[in-house]
């Protein structure tokens, strides 16, 4: 039987590799103007590996679980967003659906008592990928400058930092501030596909600064695990 520390170590190794791959794909897109399909293909392979190889970490060996099924559906919707790069109205509708479904997986996990480390990482990485895809679509459509990629790439840079620095509390700690910032960030990114740049530009800059603060606070907590997030 695989113990919880070993499961967590395997998930952390995948998260490290996943973040490195998506960061490398985004860097290649920036340097060589390669299409977004590079990012989508890299993410698809990584998530597929995570799901197939993580079978032993599912709530039960024979059951993927309703919570993970909702997360997988959200992930498929996120992949489909790039297909509507020239239809901002459809991007808004699909992104709102993905956003509305966020939290349903957690509720199902609690209701059916099928919460797991696998599900936690699956949900967390799906949320991060959602933000990255939206930021890339905004940048590619020239709705904002390349600086809008910062919110999308910040988490992957953060994970790579953890991988290299190896701080005492290696596992990420979710904070109340981080959750609030994420809830605020996603509607703002979706609003960037509207026709009101005078409104969404300052909001996008504000959420970029908020996310920067959130990640700095997370690093502080990692190096001072005895601190409480109030």
Legacy VTK file of the C-alpha trace (Angstrom):
# vtk DataFile Version 3.0
C-alpha trace
ASCII
DATASET POLYDATA
POINTS 230 float
0.000 0.000 0.000
1.359 3.417 -0.962
1.622 5.716 2.044
0.402 9.321 2.007
3.925 10.868 2.095
4.915 8.803 -0.954
1.751 9.833 -2.811
2.424 13.470 -1.979
6.030 13.161 -3.160
4.881 11.698 -6.499
2.347 14.502 -6.955
4.940 17.137 -6.151
7.343 15.627 -8.696
4.636 15.748 -11.359
3.708 19.332 -10.440
7.367 20.332 -10.762
7.663 18.706 -14.190
4.292 20.093 -15.315
5.258 23.638 -14.323
8.645 23.345 -16.036
7.056 22.084 -19.263
4.402 24.830 -19.411
6.926 27.507 -18.509
9.233 26.254 -21.263
6.358 26.160 -23.787
5.360 29.724 -22.908
8.973 30.873 -23.199
9.246 29.278 -26.651
6.030 31.014 -27.705
7.432 34.358 -26.570
10.837 33.888 -28.184
9.853 32.271 -31.472
6.209 33.352 -31.870
5.106 29.729 -31.919
1.334 29.150 -31.861
-0.698 28.447 -28.735
-1.078 24.837 -29.893
2.408 24.241 -28.461
1.148 25.148 -25.001
-2.074 23.172 -25.394
-0.273 20.074 -26.666
2.295 20.191 -23.878
-0.432 20.601 -21.258
-2.546 17.808 -22.762
0.341 15.337 -22.585
1.211 16.382 -19.055
-2.358 16.152 -17.739
-2.880 12.815 -19.521
0.247 11.433 -17.856
-0.967 12.762 -14.498
-4.381 11.101 -14.801
-3.180 7.743 -16.139
-0.151 7.413 -13.873
-2.122 8.729 -10.906
-4.735 5.969 -11.032
-3.410 4.484 -7.822
-4.032 7.830 -6.110
-7.689 8.128 -7.100
-10.312 8.043 -4.295
-10.584 4.333 -5.124
-8.681 2.255 -7.692
-11.794 1.544 -9.760
-13.433 4.950 -9.357
-12.227 8.238 -10.788
-14.809 9.944 -8.603
-17.506 12.567 -9.340
-15.338 15.433 -8.116
-12.456 14.548 -10.445
-14.946 14.039 -13.294
-16.125 17.649 -12.892
-12.524 18.860 -12.827
-11.803 16.878 -16.008
-14.853 18.435 -17.708
-13.607 21.891 -16.704
-10.185 21.048 -18.139
-11.677 19.994 -21.478
-13.628 23.269 -21.636
-10.406 25.181 -20.989
-8.688 23.396 -23.881
-11.617 24.342 -26.129
-11.227 28.080 -25.402
-8.420 28.450 -27.963
-10.764 27.205 -30.692
-12.765 30.408 -30.303
-9.860 32.857 -30.371
-11.783 35.107 -32.772
-15.092 34.794 -30.930
-14.687 36.707 -27.658
-18.392 36.284 -26.902
-18.017 32.487 -26.881
-14.826 32.709 -24.847
-16.718 34.716 -22.242
-19.561 32.176 -22.091
-17.252 29.148 -21.841
-14.975 30.834 -19.320
-17.952 31.754 -17.138
-19.109 28.139 -17.248
-15.644 26.943 -16.181
-15.653 29.526 -13.402
-19.135 28.558 -12.201
-18.114 24.895 -12.035
-15.100 25.770 -9.910
-15.937 24.738 -6.376
-18.461 22.113 -7.485
-15.700 19.495 -7.490
-14.755 20.381 -3.930
-18.391 20.190 -2.820
-18.779 16.775 -4.476
-15.588 15.524 -2.855
-16.934 16.454 0.574
-20.448 15.158 -0.115
-19.300 11.737 -1.352
-16.282 11.580 0.978
-13.867 11.097 -1.894
-11.379 13.901 -1.242
-7.787 13.001 -2.099
-4.342 14.494 -2.635
-4.760 13.600 -6.318
-7.986 15.626 -6.526
-6.411 18.564 -4.732
-3.548 18.752 -7.230
-5.844 18.127 -10.200
-8.116 21.017 -9.192
-5.230 23.337 -8.362
-3.383 22.731 -11.620
-6.591 23.042 -13.661
-7.239 26.456 -12.098
-3.680 27.550 -12.879
-3.945 26.356 -16.484
-7.282 28.183 -16.852
-5.614 31.436 -15.860
-2.633 30.827 -18.169
-4.811 30.104 -21.218
-6.940 33.215 -20.638
-3.829 35.376 -20.272
-2.337 33.979 -23.494
-5.575 34.529 -25.422
-5.730 38.124 -24.169
-2.121 38.743 -25.216
-2.464 37.048 -28.612
-5.562 39.112 -29.375
-3.550 42.222 -28.404
-6.175 43.316 -25.911
-3.350 44.021 -23.460
0.437 43.972 -23.645
2.585 40.940 -22.919
2.666 41.979 -19.250
-0.732 40.283 -18.860
1.127 36.958 -19.080
2.554 37.631 -15.616
-0.608 36.515 -13.754
-0.762 33.329 -15.816
2.907 32.421 -15.458
3.357 33.456 -11.842
2.266 30.139 -10.345
4.586 28.132 -12.597
7.517 30.372 -11.709
6.561 29.918 -8.056
6.545 26.111 -8.335
9.909 26.149 -10.103
11.214 28.370 -7.308
10.083 25.788 -4.729
11.734 23.036 -6.762
15.083 24.852 -6.863
15.116 26.552 -3.458
13.713 23.553 -1.519
12.408 25.580 1.447
11.538 23.880 4.782
7.768 23.634 4.175
8.029 22.267 0.647
4.316 21.756 -0.004
2.473 24.897 -1.038
0.184 26.390 1.551
-3.146 27.743 0.359
-3.941 31.000 2.101
-7.185 32.882 2.527
-5.622 35.830 0.714
-4.639 33.621 -2.212
-8.142 32.201 -2.549
-9.722 35.664 -2.496
-7.257 36.996 -5.073
-8.010 34.050 -7.393
-11.773 34.625 -7.095
-11.274 38.299 -7.986
-8.734 37.637 -10.763
-10.776 35.297 -12.946
-13.774 37.629 -13.573
-11.330 40.423 -14.436
-9.525 38.243 -16.997
-12.874 37.227 -18.496
-13.884 40.904 -18.642
-10.808 41.537 -20.818
-12.723 39.926 -23.711
-15.369 42.643 -23.601
-15.266 45.894 -25.601
-14.506 48.127 -22.612
-10.705 48.517 -22.396
-11.009 51.669 -20.301
-12.495 49.480 -17.570
-10.592 46.209 -17.858
-7.080 47.648 -18.368
-6.726 49.224 -14.898
-8.466 46.215 -13.333
-6.046 43.817 -15.039
-3.092 45.830 -13.766
-4.578 45.804 -10.261
-5.040 42.029 -10.179
-1.465 41.557 -11.456
-0.210 43.559 -8.488
-2.534 41.649 -6.130
-1.272 38.296 -7.398
2.312 39.449 -6.948
1.520 40.308 -3.341
-0.241 36.964 -2.835
2.750 34.954 -4.060
5.186 36.993 -1.982
2.965 36.277 1.038
2.992 32.560 0.159
6.789 32.518 0.043
6.889 34.246 3.428
4.591 31.573 4.880
6.696 28.778 3.433
9.801 30.106 5.136
7.851 30.902 8.298
5.349 28.006 8.551
4.415 29.016 12.078
2.783 32.208 10.755
-0.978 32.178 10.409
-2.759 33.704 7.475
-5.315 36.051 8.968
LINES 1 231
230 0 1 2 3 4 5 6 7 8 9 10 11 12 13 14 15 16 17 18 19 20 21 22 23 24 25 26 27 28 29 30 31 32 33 34 35 36 37 38 39 40 41 42 43 44 45 46 47 48 49 50 51 52 53 54 55 56 57 58 59 60 61 62 63 64 65 66 67 68 69 70 71 72 73 74 75 76 77 78 79 80 81 82 83 84 85 86 87 88 89 90 91 92 93 94 95 96 97 98 99 100 101 102 103 104 105 106 107 108 109 110 111 112 113 114 115 116 117 118 119 120 121 122 123 124 125 126 127 128 129 130 131 132 133 134 135 136 137 138 139 140 141 142 143 144 145 146 147 148 149 150 151 152 153 154 155 156 157 158 159 160 161 162 163 164 165 166 167 168 169 170 171 172 173 174 175 176 177 178 179 180 181 182 183 184 185 186 187 188 189 190 191 192 193 194 195 196 197 198 199 200 201 202 203 204 205 206 207 208 209 210 211 212 213 214 215 216 217 218 219 220 221 222 223 224 225 226 227 228 229
